[in-house]
Amino acid sequence: MMKAIKILLVCLFLLAPLPASADESLHSILEGIRKHYGNLPGLVIPYERGIISKTMQMMGDQEKTDLATGKLFFKSPNLLRIEQETPNPESVITNGQTLWWHVPKKNTVHRFRSGNLGRELKLLGDIFQGLRGVEESFMAVLTDQGEGRYRIELTPKPPWPEVNNIVITVLQQEYRIAVVEIHNLIGGITRFTLGPPTGKKDFEADFFEFTPPEGAKIIESE
């Protein structure tokens, strides 16, 4: 879960309703997002994650394996909580300085310091605040539009280890991201299918803090 989640921290961005024309350019899409949704205070988003291997793609099989579902919570500028519900409960929580990955089934907590996740956390905040600065970190190309959706390819610059590019599918009528596909260097895809986001103004004071449970094994991770 953690490798995909760390990548997702950088590539996910959620869009609320806004009418869009069928021939809209990528520039105008990004400008519209920044203008209308750059200051959204918080979000709650349901998700499903699945893996499609290169072999499965070559055989024309788009069925996902390693399925997981849950919810993502975000508060500006860089507070995040991801609660995986199935197949096994897991949590990823960050207060912007430390990130914890809690795996109750193994009674372990992985702890990542901000120095190891600085790029991911900064860019995550920029993205959820209206794609601020996205052109500085990605080469973005509008590869397709039609059938009620846009497809945008994001290529990291400079390149990321293990990641070739990220392809997102955006619903035209709602300006909402429905699918995020992370394409790795060996041809596999990690696909996140996102439900409609719900705006949220207030969270509990300690919602983005984490205290390891008694007896849990603490692992310092990079």
C-alpha positions as CSV (number, residue, x, y, z in Angstrom):
1,M,0.0,0.0,0.0
2,M,2.7,2.5,1.0
3,K,4.5,2.8,-2.3
4,A,1.3,3.6,-4.2
5,I,0.1,6.0,-1.5
6,K,3.3,7.9,-1.5
7,I,2.9,8.4,-5.3
8,L,-0.7,9.2,-4.9
9,L,0.2,12.0,-2.5
10,V,1.8,13.8,-5.4
11,C,-0.6,13.1,-8.2
12,L,-4.1,13.3,-6.8
13,F,-6.1,16.5,-7.2
14,L,-9.9,16.8,-6.7
15,L,-12.2,19.1,-8.7
16,A,-15.6,20.3,-7.7
17,P,-18.5,21.1,-10.2
18,L,-17.8,23.6,-13.0
19,P,-19.2,23.6,-16.6
20,A,-16.6,22.9,-19.3
21,S,-16.8,23.2,-23.0
22,A,-15.9,20.1,-25.2
23,D,-12.9,21.8,-26.9
24,E,-11.4,23.4,-23.8
25,S,-7.6,23.6,-23.7
26,L,-5.5,22.2,-20.9
27,H,-4.4,25.8,-20.0
28,S,-8.0,26.9,-19.6
29,I,-8.9,23.8,-17.5
30,L,-6.0,24.5,-15.1
31,E,-6.9,28.2,-14.9
32,G,-10.5,27.4,-14.2
33,I,-9.5,25.0,-11.3
34,R,-7.2,27.7,-9.8
35,K,-9.8,30.4,-10.1
36,H,-12.7,28.6,-8.6
37,Y,-11.3,26.0,-6.2
38,G,-7.8,27.1,-5.1
39,N,-9.1,27.9,-1.5
40,L,-11.2,24.8,-0.8
41,P,-10.5,24.2,3.0
42,G,-10.9,20.5,3.2
43,L,-12.1,17.4,1.3
44,V,-13.3,13.8,1.9
45,I,-13.0,11.4,-1.0
46,P,-13.9,7.7,-1.3
47,Y,-11.5,5.6,-3.4
48,E,-10.8,2.2,-4.9
49,R,-7.3,1.0,-5.7
50,G,-6.4,-1.8,-8.1
51,I,-3.3,-3.2,-9.9
52,I,-3.1,-4.1,-13.6
53,S,0.1,-5.9,-14.6
54,K,1.8,-5.6,-18.0
55,T,1.0,-9.2,-18.7
56,M,-2.7,-8.6,-18.0
57,Q,-2.7,-5.6,-20.4
58,M,-1.0,-7.6,-23.2
59,M,-3.8,-10.2,-22.9
60,G,-6.4,-7.5,-23.1
61,D,-7.4,-8.0,-19.5
62,Q,-8.3,-4.9,-17.6
63,E,-9.5,-6.6,-14.4
64,K,-7.8,-5.2,-11.3
65,T,-6.0,-7.3,-8.6
66,D,-4.9,-6.3,-5.1
67,L,-8.2,-4.4,-4.7
68,A,-8.5,-2.0,-1.8
69,T,-11.1,0.6,-0.8
70,G,-11.2,3.5,1.7
71,K,-11.5,7.2,2.2
72,L,-9.0,10.1,1.8
73,F,-9.3,13.2,4.0
74,F,-7.4,16.5,3.2
75,K,-7.1,19.9,4.8
76,S,-5.1,22.8,3.4
77,P,-2.2,23.2,3.2
78,N,-0.7,19.7,3.8
79,L,-2.7,17.7,6.3
80,L,-3.7,14.2,5.0
81,R,-5.4,11.1,6.3
82,I,-6.0,8.0,4.3
83,E,-8.1,5.2,5.8
84,Q,-8.1,1.9,4.0
85,E,-11.1,-0.1,4.9
86,T,-10.8,-3.3,2.8
87,P,-9.3,-5.9,2.5
88,N,-7.6,-5.0,5.8
89,P,-7.8,-1.7,7.8
90,E,-4.7,0.5,7.4
91,S,-4.0,4.2,8.0
92,V,-1.7,6.8,6.5
93,I,-1.7,10.1,8.4
94,T,0.5,13.2,8.2
95,N,0.5,16.5,10.0
96,G,2.8,18.0,7.4
97,Q,6.0,17.2,9.4
98,T,5.8,13.4,10.1
99,L,3.9,10.7,8.2
100,W,2.8,7.5,9.9
101,W,1.7,4.3,8.2
102,H,-0.2,2.1,10.6
103,V,-0.8,-1.6,9.8
104,P,-2.9,-3.0,12.7
105,K,-2.8,-6.6,11.3
106,K,1.0,-6.6,11.8
107,N,0.9,-4.3,14.8
108,T,3.5,-2.1,13.1
109,V,3.9,1.7,12.6
110,H,6.2,3.1,9.9
111,R,7.3,6.6,10.6
112,F,8.6,8.9,7.8
113,R,10.1,12.3,8.6
114,S,9.3,15.4,6.5
115,G,12.8,15.5,5.1
116,N,12.1,12.2,3.3
117,L,8.6,13.3,2.1
118,G,9.2,17.0,1.5
119,R,8.6,17.0,-2.2
120,E,5.5,14.9,-2.0
121,L,3.9,16.9,0.9
122,K,4.7,20.3,-0.7
123,L,3.4,19.3,-4.1
124,L,0.3,17.6,-2.5
125,G,-0.6,20.9,-0.9
126,D,-0.1,22.8,-4.1
127,I,-2.3,20.3,-6.0
128,F,-5.2,20.4,-3.5
129,Q,-5.1,24.2,-3.5
130,G,-5.9,24.5,-7.2
131,L,-2.8,22.9,-9.0
132,R,-0.6,25.7,-7.9
133,G,2.8,25.2,-9.4
134,V,1.9,21.9,-11.2
135,E,3.7,23.0,-14.4
136,E,6.9,23.3,-12.5
137,S,6.9,19.6,-11.5
138,F,5.1,17.9,-14.5
139,M,5.0,18.0,-18.3
140,A,1.2,18.0,-18.7
141,V,-0.4,17.0,-22.0
142,L,-4.1,16.9,-22.8
143,T,-4.1,13.5,-24.7
144,D,-7.8,13.0,-25.4
145,Q,-11.2,14.7,-24.9
146,G,-14.6,13.3,-25.8
147,E,-17.3,11.0,-24.4
148,G,-17.8,13.4,-21.5
149,R,-14.2,13.2,-20.2
150,Y,-10.7,14.6,-20.5
151,R,-7.5,12.5,-20.3
152,I,-4.4,14.3,-19.1
153,E,-0.9,12.8,-19.1
154,L,1.5,14.0,-16.4
155,T,5.2,13.2,-16.9
156,P,7.3,14.1,-13.8
157,K,10.3,16.5,-14.4
158,P,12.8,15.5,-13.4
159,P,11.9,11.8,-13.7
160,W,10.8,9.9,-10.7
161,P,12.2,6.5,-9.7
162,E,9.9,3.7,-10.8
163,V,7.3,6.0,-12.3
164,N,6.9,6.6,-16.1
165,N,3.9,8.9,-16.1
166,I,0.5,9.5,-14.5
167,V,-2.7,9.6,-16.5
168,I,-5.9,11.2,-15.1
169,T,-9.4,11.0,-16.4
170,V,-11.5,14.1,-15.7
171,L,-15.3,14.3,-16.1
172,Q,-16.1,17.2,-18.3
173,Q,-19.5,18.2,-16.9
174,E,-18.3,18.2,-13.3
175,Y,-14.6,18.9,-13.7
176,R,-14.0,16.0,-11.3
177,I,-11.2,13.5,-11.5
178,A,-12.7,10.1,-11.8
179,V,-9.5,7.9,-12.3
180,V,-5.8,8.3,-11.6
181,E,-3.5,5.8,-13.3
182,I,0.1,5.5,-12.2
183,H,2.2,3.9,-14.9
184,N,5.4,2.3,-13.7
185,L,8.6,1.7,-15.7
186,I,7.9,-2.0,-16.3
187,G,4.5,-1.4,-17.8
188,G,2.2,-2.0,-14.8
189,I,-0.6,0.3,-13.7
190,T,-1.9,1.3,-10.3
191,R,-5.4,2.6,-10.8
192,F,-7.3,4.7,-8.3
193,T,-11.0,5.2,-9.0
194,L,-12.2,8.2,-7.1
195,G,-15.8,8.9,-5.9
196,P,-17.3,12.4,-5.7
197,P,-15.4,14.7,-3.2
198,T,-17.3,16.2,-0.3
199,G,-16.1,19.6,1.0
200,K,-15.4,19.8,4.7
201,K,-14.6,22.9,6.6
202,D,-13.7,21.6,10.1
203,F,-11.9,18.5,11.4
204,E,-11.4,17.5,15.0
205,A,-8.3,19.1,16.5
206,D,-6.2,16.0,16.5
207,F,-7.6,14.3,13.4
208,F,-4.3,14.6,11.5
209,E,-2.1,13.5,14.5
210,F,-1.2,10.0,15.4
211,T,-0.1,8.2,18.5
212,P,1.2,4.7,18.0
213,P,-0.8,2.1,20.0
214,E,0.8,0.5,23.0
215,G,3.0,-2.4,22.0
216,A,3.2,-1.5,18.3
217,K,6.6,-2.0,16.6
218,I,7.9,1.4,15.4
219,I,9.9,1.3,12.1
220,E,11.8,4.4,11.0
221,S,11.4,4.4,7.2
222,E,12.7,6.5,4.2
